[in-house]
Amino acid sequence: MNKLITTGLVLLSTTSLAFTDAAEVLSTEKVFKTAVYQTPHEECWNEEVPAYSQESNNSYTNEIFGEILGGVIGNQLGGGSGNKAMTVAGTLLGASIAHDDDRSSGSRVVSYRQVKHRETKYKQERKEKA
């Protein structure tokens, strides 16, 4: 009985493996795989950067001159009871303008210095493999 089952299994397995098929090839096309390679490189350059000086002007000459000039102009513009008010307003405004002008011109470019920069960049290269 074992021989009969074994013979049947052998016959079944050989007949199922014996199947073949044929087909006609119409065209062929190469298939490529694209790979991207990155190569690092460094870029270096120098840049001129201005160097500023912080001048501290401890003199109040400009503010005093602005007060006097503002007071004179305010005195000329005011008339009657508003004369004193215009003189005081001109004095304060003249001092304020002179003070703001001194603060804005406090830093000046005195020289330039070289600053080195370095940056790593990557070159990309695409290659196709069959």
Secondary structure, DSSP 8 states (H G I E B T S, - for coil): -HHHHHHHHHHHHHHHHT--------------EEEEEEEEEEEEEEEEEEEEEE------HHHHHHHHHHHHHHHHH--GGGHHHHHHHHHHHHHHHHHHHHHHTSEEEEEEEEEEEEEEEEEEEEEEE-
